[in-house]
Amino acid sequence: MFGFLNCNKPAGMTSRDVVNIVANRIAPYKAGHAGTLDPLAEGVLVLGVGRASRLVSYVQDYEKQYAATFRLGVASASGDLEQELIEYPEDPVPTFEELTLAAQTLTGEIEQTPSAFSAIWVDGKRAYERVRNGETVEMPSRRVLIHALTLTRYEYPWMDLEIICGSGTYIRSLGVDLAATVNTHAVMSHLCRTRIGPFAISASVEALSLKNTPIQPWVQPATMGVEHLPKMQLDGTLMWRVGNGLCVDAETHPSVHPNQGGVVAAIAPDGRLHAILRGKTKQGNPAWYPEKVFHVES
């Protein structure tokens, strides 16, 4: 059990629910998800299983792709259908062209303020928990990266969006901001995450089926979680050094120098992930030092 599960989470389940299903099946091995998916949303939820649970932060760095549906001319406190809808019959009806042009202004690096009903931690509690307890929550804005925002279907008041974005993006807020750009309101009615990096929904396993389905055949190699990292190919000698916590000389990976910081994925001769190494300089000597080691049996 060392790799990733590409799960298709249904709406109505929490990300923790899916983790619990898998964790109960693979105990004593651990499981952890790479990026929360709200209960109302469905789609790709990547789980690190066994020692790969230590790699979920790298999966979170992948770009993500979503398909979302919004209803224009209405609003809610949560930006979706979970809270009472407020209708705005006087709002203008934007054209397809107006929405498309507005979407272009929301690509690249943008400032975004998530809904107070989001799962962001605020002083030790989820924001939505504070709101439901009657507290007033001031949500901090954040910089997020939108690679592409495409209007794929529009039949007023419904619009479908395809979003390719970086980590930390709130899709509800993005649709609400798009509507505001053309002087109207919006709520999200459906959300599906269709991809996280190389993990596509077309190759996923239904989360509920994991209660009874053998899990091992669905475990993808741990290297899938670190495809975006530079690679260092290890031979037997370097495998021994890394496995014993010893550094690797800078010359071993000339394309990325340890002085630049960052990490590389150290790959065993059989192609499996053996370790994550971090570049450091100690006593004036740059080298790669083991940060996470996964002892690969030959």
GINOR-V494055 format. One record per run of one state. SS is the DSSP state (h for helix, s for strand, l for the rest). FROM is the first residue (numbers start at 1). LEN is the number of residues. If there is no record, write none. Layout:
# GINOR-V494055
ss: (SS & SS)
from: (FROM & FROM)
len: (LEN & LEN)
This chain:
# GINOR-V494055
ss: (l & s & l & h & l & s & l & s & h & l & s & l & s & l & s & l & s & l & h & l & s & l & s & l & s & h & l & s & l & s & l & h & l & s & l & s & h & l & s & h & l & h & s & h & l & s & l & h & l & s & h & l & h & l & s & l & s & l & s & l)
from: (1 & 2 & 10 & 15 & 27 & 31 & 34 & 42 & 51 & 60 & 64 & 73 & 74 & 76 & 80 & 81 & 86 & 88 & 96 & 105 & 108 & 114 & 121 & 123 & 125 & 127 & 133 & 141 & 156 & 158 & 166 & 171 & 182 & 186 & 197 & 199 & 201 & 204 & 205 & 207 & 212 & 216 & 219 & 222 & 227 & 230 & 234 & 236 & 244 & 248 & 250 & 254 & 258 & 261 & 263 & 268 & 273 & 283 & 285 & 294)
len: (1 & 8 & 5 & 12 & 4 & 3 & 8 & 9 & 9 & 4 & 9 & 1 & 2 & 4 & 1 & 5 & 2 & 8 & 9 & 3 & 6 & 7 & 2 & 2 & 2 & 6 & 8 & 15 & 2 & 8 & 5 & 11 & 4 & 11 & 2 & 2 & 3 & 1 & 2 & 5 & 4 & 3 & 3 & 5 & 3 & 4 & 2 & 8 & 4 & 2 & 4 & 4 & 3 & 2 & 5 & 5 & 10 & 2 & 9 & 5)
